[in-house]
Amino acid sequence: MKTAYLAHIDERAQDNLPPLVLNAEQAKSVVENLIKGGDGDFYLDLLTHRVPPGVDEAAYVKASFLASVAKGDQTCDAIDQKHATFLLGTMMGGYNIDPLIELLDLDATAETARDALAKTLLIYEAYQAVVEKSANNAFAKQVIDAWANADWFTSKNKLPKKIKLIVFRVEGEINTDDLSPATEAWSRPDIPLHAQSMLGKTMENPLETIEKLKEKGFPLAFVGDVVGTGSSRKSAINSVLWHMGNDIDYIPNKRGGGVVLGGNIAPIFFNTAEDSGALPIECDVTKMSMGDEITIYPYEGKITNSNGETISTFELSPTTMPDEVRAGGRIPLIIGRGLTDKTRQDLGLPVSDLFLRPQDASNSNAGYTLAQKIVGKACGVEGIRPGTYCEPRMTTVGSQDTTGAMTRDELKELACLGFSAELVMQSFCHTAAYPKPVDLELQHSLPDFMQSRGGVALKPGDGIIHSWLNRMLLPDTVGTGGDSHTRFPIGISFPAGSGLVAFGASIGVLPLDMPESVLVKFSGTMQEGITLRDLVNAIPYVAIQQGLLTVEKSNKKNIFSGRILEIEGLGDLKIEQAFELTDASAERSANGCTIKLNKEPVAEYLQSNIALLSSMIEMDYEDKKTIARRIQAMQKWLDTPELLEADSNCEYA
């Protein structure tokens, strides 16, 4: 094993790449060699730094071995009980949690297990086990106190008051295909390899330029006029952070941190950067050039050049950004803050003041738009005002194949063994026609992974993600999907990168700063010769006429960017027709889209969908329980059909 792995290291090093992470078979070989003895440092390093965290198959091997050593059931010259316990604590969650809780009872490991659990966030159902143990175990009680005191958060460095950086500037509009080419989709799960394709078709020698700029001794900031438009690819931010971010302890081949500055940053890309622990800032970048030395003052909201002159100002948004960066990303902040809040509530303590809490939007006596009501319903309230942070419940989540492998990795990292979202669907639409060997492996392994967690897996050749996901929707509900064109024709969806899709599927909610809405209202009836495509094109056409949308890159205007399109006046459209309108909102860089429809076309659509889903059960599609549950929910709506409507006194941007 050692000879083969050293050869693999040399092979990857020729392309300036780190070795791949260990798979389960390699992890077993590492464990066997550690038990035998000899070359202990080499194999211990592999076990420590080259196994993915969470519920990866190799992580199961690692956790099982470390647990046996920590409990004293297995001896190993290279690892004692205490160090085995420490290493269990680096695995984030999943297979390591139960052993760590048990190790609170052993004198040799209790303190180390306490320290590990105190800073572990992915606790899930095991929370109650720690609470129960805390009644008669002092170390378990200290874990509970540590969660209540947010030790996981306070032990991390704050966002610095000033950050010195070197500018890596890309001119014009940079879309996600520039950063993560679709032609290289097969390599996306291998982040270091895929990152080598970044900007290859956009500029000359981008990687050499990056390495040259790093010689100046400061981290790089990715700077562009318009950044991250196009498809919702987490692989795009993965590539940026691989070149400009920081290594993450005990998580191989992945980086976090980094800084992205843009005159305009596309909403999905901005959110994905937040989730990854990066610092995205929208600001004027016209006075920044390739290779410039700049200093960012995050709390003062200014950027200076090497002469100390202010060249740009900004306001950190959202207000929780400093906490997101400190926590290592928006997702760990949400999970960790939730753990602290739950613990304090159970202990009868007041809400912690350690965090920058999302600020409520200003009170208004106005009514709510359709989108605001749909999101409000998913949050258990009447409506959600623009600017309000919320976590709507995910009713439907879609994953497609070119990002599916990354979503799988993210789900493993989140220690997800079962979906909390009501329905999660996996398609194989992009790779079905001309699959590469890596695609065939994905088509073989991913369905079982999704189905074992309660997901619904389609088959290669079944068709496009949207045409299937739309057939599984419920009216007036919220969802997400790993494709920028996940734009529900009934209800509303907020497309996301693979990391946030995994979060929504696993946790069952989606973090959202509620966007403003733009009303698009059609009047009259469709004239002879006017097609549905004409209606789609009429939206940007009228916006251009009114000066609300411009084509030029400089001083670009786009009233739709980052907002929700709310379309009215076409209530009798078939749902398939409505999707053409909602789908096109992706090209407007909108965050989401709703369309006001009458009950009749919605009811007709759901009746057809019940027949389709019933046939899927007969054809042995899995997970049958999930499909049957969705059929029941559709029938329940048909029994008493009601649709939300915008209030007459609601306000739009």
Secondary structure, DSSP 8 states (H G I E B T S, - for coil): -HHHHHHHHHHHHTTT-------HHHHHHHHHHHHH-SSHHHHHHHHHHSS--TT-HHHHHHHHHHHHHHTTSS--TT--HHHHHHHHTTS-BSTTHHHHHHHTTSTTTHHHHHHHHHT--B-TTHHHHHHHHTTT-HHHHHHHHHHHTTHHHHTS----S-EEEEEEEEEEEEEHHHHS-GGGGGGTTSHHHHGGGTTTTTSSSHHHHHHHHHTTSS-EEEEEEEEEESS--HHHHHHHHHHHSEEETTEEEEEE--EEEEEEE-HHHHHHHHHTT-EEEE---TT--TT-EEEEETTTTEEE-TTS-EEEE---SSTTHHHHHHHTSHHHHHHHHHHHHHHHHHHT----SSS----------SB--HHHHHHHHHHTSS---TT-EE--B-SEEEE-HHHHHHHHHHHHHTT-SS--SSEEEE---SSSSS--HHHHHHHHHHHHHHHTTT-EE--TTS--HHHHHGGG--TT-EEEESSTT---SSSEE----HHHHHHHHHHSB--EE---EEEEE--S---TT--HHHHHHHHHHHHHHTTSB--SSTT--BTTTTSEEEEES-TT--HHHHHHHHHGGGGGT-SEEEE---HHHHHHHHHHHHHHHHHHHHTT-S-HHHHHHHHHHHHHHHHS-------TTB---
